[in-house]
Amino acid sequence: MSIPLVYHASYSKLALPSHHRFPTTKYQLLKQYLLDQRIAQPEHFYSADKIKSDSIKQIHQSQYVDNFIQNNLDHKVMRRIGFPWSEALLNRTLHAVGGTTLCAELAIQHGIALHLSGGYHHAHYDYGSGFCIFNDLMIAANTMLLTGKATKVLIIDCDVHQGDGTATLSTNVENIVSCSFHCLKNFPSRKSHSDHDIEFDKGTDDEHFLQTLQQVVPYLISIHQPDFILYDAGVDIHTDDDLGYLNISTAGIFARDKFIFDQAKLADIPIAAVIGGGYSRDEAELTKRHSQLFIAANSIW
């Protein structure tokens, strides 16, 4: 089967200072790599539309949403997000959040779909943080529930950083279950409470990480009985990531992604995956790390 892939050119059209830590080029490079390596074909790609503000406001404070869109946020609020405001940032944000919702819809139709962006899990109700403005995971999950396309959503977050925004936003949303696998001694310094938090010490290796994953994910599926899974496949767990402190290899990332896809398919649960975090000055290596998600999906579907 051809796995639907979601992308928009705006993802990599954000001009940032040369010293900035956010690798804005990685989205375009990843798409090109997938095509060059024949991991994907051009016809597999769907273009992400901008998310409507009404959908964002189902999850986020209306004033915060309007102030960001109109460039009226206080400079301290923007500094916490980590980006300077620009039309390019606004355009990119709305397309990327819309892309995750589209990815969710495609996954429910096809069984699986993958988004070449997404995972903005540090965005809270009325503020953004850590390069995250609006929480695409929560918006997509909530939209699937509101439209009747899902009745219970399990969010599996394997980014190295805790999905603190997802944790706080899902607290009062019925039928969204949040699970975060993350490094304990890493951003954010003050953790929120997900429905399930699985914390790893610095230097955790492939064996321990995968053993834990293999114990927890089937358990979560068994006890919660979700009919849709959203998966944040951050690669900042990699041993050479600039912002991660775990010791996971590229092969370990592939094994992680393949296991989660295996579990979803075994349980016949549609799954939508976003690429999440990954930070490295070595663009070629970062691209290979993110590509494991797509290779793993192709190995199963």
N, C-alpha and C positions, 0 to 999 in steps of 0.2 A: 504494500500500500504506500501511497505518497503521503508523507506526514506534512500537515499544514504548518507553515512557518510564517511568523508575523514580523514585519520590519517597516521602518520608515526612514527616509534619508535624513530627516531632522535630528535623529539620534546622535549623529556625529558632526552636526553643524553648529556646535557650541564652541565659540572662541573663548579660550581661557588663557591666563598668563602661563608662560613656559614652565614656571616652577610649580604649577598647580598639580596636586596629586591625583586628580580625577582623570582617568584615561578615556577622554571623550572619543578618540579615534577607534576604539576597540570594536564598536558596533559595525561600522563600515568594513573594517578589516576582517571581522568574523564572517560577514556575509560573503565577501569576496573569497575567503579561504574555503568556505563550504562549497562554493561554486567551482573553484579551481581544483579542489580535491574530489569533486563529483560526489560529495556527501549529500548535496542537494542540487536540484535543478531549478532554473528560473521560474518555471510554472508552479513550483511549490510555494512561492511567496505570496502573501496577502499584505496589502498596504493598510496600515493602521490609520483610522480616522481620529480626529480630536475628540476627546471625551467631552460630554456636555457638562456644564457647571452644575446642573441639577443632580446629576449622578454623583458628582464629587460631594455635594452638600448632603447627600444621604449619610455620609460618613464623617465629613469634616464640618467645622463651624462655618456658617455662611459668611460671616465677616472676614474670617481668615482667607477663605477662597476668593472673595471679591477683592480684598486688599492685595493679594498676590497677583491676580489677573490685571489689576489696574496699576500695579507698581506703587502701592501705597503702604507696603510693609515697612516697619521701622528697620533701620540699618542693623540694629542688634539682632533682630529676627532673621534677617538675610545672612548675617555673619554666622549664625548658628546653623543655617542650612548649608553654607559653605560655597555658595555661588553668588556672583554679582548678578543683579536682575538685568535682563535684556529681553528683547522680543524673541531672540533665538531660544533663550531658556524657556520662555512661556510656550512657544510653539513646540519645542521638544517635549516639555512636560506633558502637555495635553495629548500629544500623539502617543507618547510612551504609556501613559495611563490608559488611554483608549485602546492601545495595543494589547494590554493584558486582558482587558474585558473581551476584545475580539478573540484572543487566544483561548479564553475560557469557553466562549460560544462554539468555536471550532472544535475544541476538544470534546465537548458534549456531543457534537455531531459525528465526529470521526473516531473518538476513543482516545486520541492524543493530539496535542498541538504544542508547538514550541515558540517562544517569544525571544527575539534577539535583543531584548532589553528587559526592564522590569525588576521587581524586588525592592521597592522603595519602602522598606519596612521600618525605618526610623521616623516616619511621618506620623505625628500625633494629631489629636482632634483639632487643636487650634495653633499648632506651630510645626515647623519642619526641622529636621536635624540630620546631620551626617549625609549630605548630598541627596536627601529625600524631602520632597515637597508635599506630594499627595500619596497616600498609601494605596498603590494600585492593587495589591493583593486583597485588601479589605473591600475596596470598591468593586472589584471583579466578583469576589465571593458574594457580596451583598446583592449585586445585580442579578446573579444567577438565582439567588433565593427569591428575590422580588418578582422575577419573571417566571418563576415556577420551573426553571430548567434544572434546579437542584433543590433538595430538601435538607441536606446536611453537608457542609463543606469542611474538609480537613485541610488545614494549611500546614505543610511540612517545610520548615525553613532550615536549610543546611548551610546558610551563610555563616562565616566565622563569627560575625557579630550578632548579638541577640536581637531578635525582632521585637524591640521594646514598644514601638508604635503599634504594631499588630497586636501585641499583648494587651495594651490599654484599650485600643479601639474595639477589640472583640469581646471585652468583658461583659458588656451589656447587649451584645448582639446574639440572639438565640440562633442556634444551629450553625455557628461557625466555631470550629475547634482549632486553637492555635498550638503548635508544637515547634519549639526552637531548639535545634542542636547548635551549640556555640561554645567558643572559648570563654572560660570564666573570667580570666584576667585580660579583658579587652574592652573596647568601646561597646556600649556605653558603660561608664563606670558604675552608675546606679542602674541596676537591672529592674525591669518590671516583672509582673507575674503572668506568664503564659499559662494556658491550661496544662501544658507539659513543657518543662524546661530540662533539657539534658545538657549538662555542662561538662566541658573537657578541660583538663589542665593544659598548661603550655607544654608543647613538645609531644602531645599525643600523636601516636603513629598510626599507620594504616590498619594494623591488626586490631588494636583496641577500638579505634573509631568504627570500623566495619562490624566488629562483633556487637558493639552497642547498638548500632543502627539495625542490625539483623534481629536483635531481640525486641527493640522498641516498635519499629514500624508495623510488623504484623499484629502486635498487641494493640496498637492504636486503631488499626482497621477493624480488629475484632470487637473491641469494646464500644467504639463510636459508630460503626456501621455507616460510614459516609457514602454518599452516592456521587461525590465529586471530590477530586484532590487538586489542590494548587501547590506546586512544588517550586521552592526557591533554591536553585542549584548554584549558589555562590561558589566561586573557585578560590576565594581568599583563604580557604583552609589549606592551600598549597604551601609546602615548606618554603618556597621562595617568594611568597607573596609579600609585598611591601608593608601591608597593614595586618597581616595575620601572624599568629604565634603557634600554629599547629604544624605538625610534621607529616603532612599527607602528600603522597606522590601523585603524579599525573595518572598512573595506573589506579591508584586509590580513588581518585575522583571518578574515573570510568566505572569502577566496581560499585561505588556508591550510587551513581546515576542508574546503572543497569539494575541494581537490586530494587531500587524504588519503582522503576518502570515494571520490573518483573512482578512485584507485589500488586501494583495497580491492575495489571493485565490478569493476573491470577484471580483477583477478586472481581474482575469485570467492572472496574470503576474508571470512568473517564479521568484523564489527568492532563492538566495544563502546566507547563514548566516555563519559568523565566530564568534568565542567565544569572541574575544577581550580581554580587560584588566580585571584583577581581582587580588587583592593583599591581602593576609592574611597569617599569620603564622598558622592559624587553617585550616589545609588541608581538613579536613572532611567538614567543613562549606563552604569553597570555592568551593569544588566539588559540593555540593548541589546547590549552587547559579548558577554555570555554567550548571548544569543538567536541570534547568528550561527551557532552550531553547529547549532541546530535548523532554521534557515532553509536552511543548506547541505545538511543531510541531506534535507530535503523537496525540494530542487531536483534530487536524484539518484534518490531512491527514491519 
